[in-house]
Amino acid sequence: INTILSVLEDLDGYVFEKHDASNCLDGLYNRLFSQIPSREGIASSGGVHSGASYAHEIVAKDASLMHTLCEWATTSMRSGTHRGFIVAKLLERRQLDIAYMMAEAESHHNALYHSQNTAQQNQENPDGKESNSTSQSFAEQPSVDDIAQQILSNAPPMFQNQLFYYLDNDAPILGAGKAEEFSNLVLLYFELICHDVFSHDNYLRTLISRGDLNGPVSYTHLTLP
């Protein structure tokens, strides 16, 4: 409860009409989210596999915060259509930070593999005849930026499952006297989709796979963004 109250205090205390060094979205992000592990910390605990493990752990730990952000964006107890945009920007930044953490872990793994491979080849070929091809092969490895973009484009958004769960279980539904909150929900998920934090296609595929769309859609049990 204290954590939720602290998050709400940070969100409500932020002056969205003002932007300067003391009041910027980066500052709000840093207050809300825990620090991403450094490259050195990841490297010391296993490289590429550790990066993926850290990513799953971070997303799991962020689940309660993400739920609070969604509640803040949709509740009728707060005002402002900017809330959906702010939540989408915060989660987009978090997703990007996690992707770069994974990319740096993979890049470190590639460099370590190259170093070990080069050392082995130097032992086997002391005259260095094959070292040029090895160096050329390493030079062709993708950059951290390229790896991060591949991570983001080749998999569903990192918070897809958590956002699906919120939509499926806790989001305001059409009717039940919550028209304003449902409207806020639509706006929130519109922003999440626009910022590539939530995939509408993956959402529909999940609904189809579990049989929710085999018959008429009931808006009392199913909320669509």
Secondary structure as the mmCIF struct_conf table of DSSP 4:
data_model
#
loop_
_struct_conf.conf_type_id
_struct_conf.id
_struct_conf.beg_label_comp_id
_struct_conf.beg_label_asym_id
_struct_conf.beg_label_seq_id
_struct_conf.end_label_comp_id
_struct_conf.end_label_asym_id
_struct_conf.end_label_seq_id
HELX_RH_AL_P HELX_RH_AL_P1 ASN A 2 GLY A 13
TURN_TY1_P TURN_TY1_P1 PHE A 16 GLU A 17
STRN STRN1 ASP A 20 ASP A 20
TURN_TY1_P TURN_TY1_P2 ALA A 21 SER A 22
STRN STRN2 ASN A 23 ASN A 23
HELX_RH_AL_P HELX_RH_AL_P2 LEU A 25 LEU A 32
BEND BEND1 PHE A 33 PHE A 33
HELX_LH_PP_P HELX_LH_PP_P1 SER A 34 SER A 38
HELX_RH_AL_P HELX_RH_AL_P3 ARG A 39 ALA A 43
TURN_TY1_P TURN_TY1_P3 SER A 44 GLY A 47
HELX_RH_AL_P HELX_RH_AL_P4 VAL A 48 LYS A 61
TURN_TY1_P TURN_TY1_P4 ASP A 62 ASP A 62
HELX_RH_AL_P HELX_RH_AL_P5 ALA A 63 THR A 74
TURN_TY1_P TURN_TY1_P5 SER A 76 MET A 77
BEND BEND2 ARG A 78 ARG A 78
TURN_TY1_P TURN_TY1_P6 THR A 81 THR A 81
HELX_RH_AL_P HELX_RH_AL_P6 HIS A 82 GLU A 124
TURN_TY1_P TURN_TY1_P7 PRO A 126 ASP A 127
TURN_TY1_P TURN_TY1_P8 LYS A 129 GLU A 130
HELX_RH_AL_P HELX_RH_AL_P7 SER A 131 ALA A 139
TURN_TY1_P TURN_TY1_P9 GLU A 140 GLU A 140
BEND BEND3 GLN A 141 GLN A 141
HELX_LH_PP_P HELX_LH_PP_P2 PRO A 142 SER A 143
HELX_RH_AL_P HELX_RH_AL_P8 VAL A 144 SER A 153
BEND BEND4 ASN A 154 ALA A 155
TURN_TY1_P TURN_TY1_P10 MET A 158 PHE A 159
HELX_RH_AL_P HELX_RH_AL_P9 GLN A 160 TYR A 165
HELX_RH_PI_P HELX_RH_PI_P1 TYR A 166 ASP A 170
BEND BEND5 ALA A 171 ALA A 171
BEND BEND6 LEU A 174 GLY A 175
TURN_TY1_P TURN_TY1_P11 ALA A 176 GLY A 177
HELX_RH_AL_P HELX_RH_AL_P10 ALA A 179 CYS A 194
TURN_TY1_P TURN_TY1_P12 HIS A 195 ASP A 196
BEND BEND7 VAL A 197 PHE A 198
HELX_RH_AL_P HELX_RH_AL_P11 HIS A 200 SER A 209
TURN_TY1_P TURN_TY1_P13 ARG A 210 LEU A 213
BEND BEND8 ASN A 214 GLY A 215
TURN_TY1_P TURN_TY1_P14 TYR A 219 HIS A 221
#
